[in-house]
């Protein structure tokens, strides 16, 4: 990995799964050399410079890639109010989240992800706090469903990143990381207590869209990602299939939470393999 990224500024842009990958890479590099200085560029959640290799890593936290916040009905009325909406979350599909909006101008390599929050009814309750999509400052009417909002967001953010990225900069997009809940979702008593990887047949059962199970978001998200990235200059890091087998690699109850964490990954673990995949992709580009 070090041979591929020396003298580069590398940024991870996305949700906590991308943070998982970022932390994995930081740990791997610190194992080689501990001469590290903290560095926090504009919008970044955290960052480090590895002095011996002139390598800088940063993580920019963004759940949806775009700006969002709470929305409440205006007493003066409006398009959404006329449809009966009283509150929700305003999602501006054409405005990059400020946590990473400047990142393309100072990173040589950016690795993006998004997905989990778009299918999370616990984050955006479709009744109590629905996602309400805005474009050019105005609500989109008729309102979009979250998958449609994701498509439009990806379209705008891919265009934004292409225009804003520094010359010769490299852009990667990671496919969706799988979850391994059994017996229900995270807030329904779901757990992940396996100590062995899944078999090929078990992977099919876990993630098949035909089953409409708890963990199908991974395949649903990827359908939208691959469609959006098809004609773009982004390179795809397909981390999904290799990770689908690893039902044994989540923190579960050891993370100190009240419920099993069957979404994030233990370290060492699959996220190390994701970084190996990134290194192989960079080596192929540089060869």
N, C-alpha and C positions, 0 to 999 in steps of 0.2 A: 504493500500500500504506500509506504513512504516514498518509494521510487516514483510513484505515479503522481503524487500530490506535493512534492517539495516545491517551495516558493509560490504556492497557490493560496488563495483565500477561498475557503469552501463554506458554503452556507446550507443549512437544512431549514426548509420553510414548510411548516405544516403543524399537525396536531401532535398529541403526546406519543403517537407511534413513531413519528419522525424524531421526536426527542429521544425515544428509546434507541433509535439507530445512531443518533448523534452521540449519546453517552457511551454506547458500545465502541464507537470509533475513538473517542477520547481515552477510554480505558486501554484500548489496544495500543495507542500511540504512547501513552504514559508508561506502559510496560516496557517500551523500547528506550525512552529517554524522559527523565522527569523535569527537564529544564522548561518550565511552563510559566507563562505570564497571563493573567486574566486580561481579557479584552472584550469590551462590550460596545459594538458598533450601533449605529442608529437603529432603533427598533428592536434590537436583539434581546432575547431573554437571558442569554449567557454566551460567553465565547472565550477562547483560549488561543494563545500563540505559542507554538513549539519553537523555541528560539534557535536551537541547533539546525533545524530544517527550514526555518523561515516559512513555516506553515501555520496558517490561521484557520480555526474552525469556529463557527457561530451557529446558534440555533435561534430562529425567529418563530415564535409561537403564533399560530393563526389557525383557528378551528375550521373556518369556511373559505379561507383565502381572501375573502372580501370583507368590507366593513359591515358590521351589523350592530344593532342595539335595540333597546326596548321601544315599542311604539304604542301610543295611546290615542284613542279617537279624539278628534278636535270638536269642541262644542259648536264650531261653525260648519261642521259637516265636511264631506268630501267623498271621493269615489269609493273608498273602502268603507267609510261610515254608512254610505247608502246601501251597502250590501250586508250591513249588520255587524261589522267587525268593531269590537270595542277595545281590544288590546292584542298585542302580539310582538313579534320581532321584525324589525325592518332590516331587510337584506339588500344592500346596494350592489347589484350584480356586476356593475361596471366600475367600481371603485376598490382598488386594492387596499387591504387592511394596512393601516399605518405601520404595523410591526414589521412589514417586509417591503413596503412600497419603494424604499430607497435601496434595498439590497441588490438588485441587478446592476446598480452602478458601481459597486465596489467589490463584488464577488466574482471570482473567475469561474467557479463551479457552483451551481445551485441544484439541490435535490428537493423536489416538492412532493407533498402528499396531501390528500384530503379524502373524506369519505364517511368515516364513522358518524360524525355529527349530523350528516344529512339524513341518516336513517334512525336517529335517536329520538324517540317520542318522549323520553324522560328529559331531554334537553329542550325540545321544542314541541310541547304538547299540541297536537293538531286542533284541539278544541279550546283550551285555556290560553295558549300562547303560540299560535301558528306562525309559520314563516311567511312573511309578507314581502314580496319581491318588488324592488324599485329599480328603474332604469332611467338614466338622465334626470334623476331627482323626482320622478313621478311614479306612482304605483302602477304596476302592470295589471291591466284589466282585460279579460277576466283573470283573477288570481291564479298563479301557477302552483302546481303540486311540487313538493321538494325535488323529485327526480328531474322535473322540467327546469326548476331553478338551478339545479346542479349543472345541467347542460349549458344553460346560458352563462352561468358563472365561469365555467371552464372555457367557453368560447372567448369571453372578454379577457380573462386572466392569461390565457395563452398568448393572445394578441399583445397584451400589455407587457408581458415578460419578453417577448420577441423584440419589441421596440426598445425596451428599457435596458436590456442586457448589454454589457460592455462588449466591444468587438472581440471576436474569437472566444467569447464566453460559452461555457457548456451548460446545458439545461437537461436535467433528468427528472422523470416523474415515476415515483414508486407506485406499483399497483397496491390494491387493498390488502392489509394484513388481516388474516383470519382470526376469528374468535372461536373458543371451544367450550361454550356453556352446555351443560347437560342438566336436564330436569327443570329448565326454565331460564329466563334471562337473569341478568345480574341482580335486579330488584325483585325477582320472583323465586329466590332460593336456588338459582342455578349454581352449579359447581364444576370444577375441573380437577379431579383427584387422581387422574391416571398417572402411572409412572412408566409407561411405555408409549412409543409413537403409535399412531393409528396405522392400520393396514390400508391398502388401496381400496378395498371394499368399504371400510369404515369411513374413509375420506368421502367417497361417493355418497354415503348415507348422511354424513354430517352436513354437506354443503350443496347437495342437489337442490336446484330450484323447484323440482317436482314435489319435494317434501314440504316446502314452505316452512322450514324450521327456524329455530332461534338464530342460527349462524349463517343464514343465506345472504346477509348483507354483502358479504365479500364478493359473491358472484354478481350481485345486482350492481354494486358500485363499479366493478371492473367493466361491465358492459358499457357504462357511460364514459368511463375513462378512455377506453380503447377507441371508442367512436370519436371522441374529441381530439385525441392525440394522433389519429390516423394520418392526417395531412400536415402535421406540425413538424417543427424542427427539434422537438423534444426527443430524447432517447428514453426508452421505457426500461425501468428496472423491475422485472417481473419477480417479485418476492413471494407471490401468493402460493403457488403450488408447492414449493419446497417447504413452506411453513404450515401448510394444511395438515401435514402428518404429525406435527409436534404438539399434540394435545397435552403432552407431559411437560411442556417447557414454560408454563405460566406460573406466576407467583402464587396463585390460588389464595389460601388463607395466610401465607407467610408475609404478605405485604402489609399486615397490620390494619387492614380495612375490616369493616363489619360484614362485608360480603366477599365472596371469592372474586379475585381479579383473574379473569380468564381471557383478557384482551391484551394486556401488556406482556412483556417477555422477561424471563430471568436472564441474568448475565453471569457467566458466558451463556450463550444461547443462539437462537436463530438470527438475531440481529447482527451477530458477528458474520454469519454467512451472507447477510444482505450487503455488508461492507466488502466482503470478498467479491461479491458480484459487481459492486461498484468499481473495485480495483481492477477486475478483469476487463470491464468495459472501458476504463480509462487507458489501460495498457493497450487494448486493441486500437483505440483512437490514436494513441501516440506512436504506434509501431509503423 
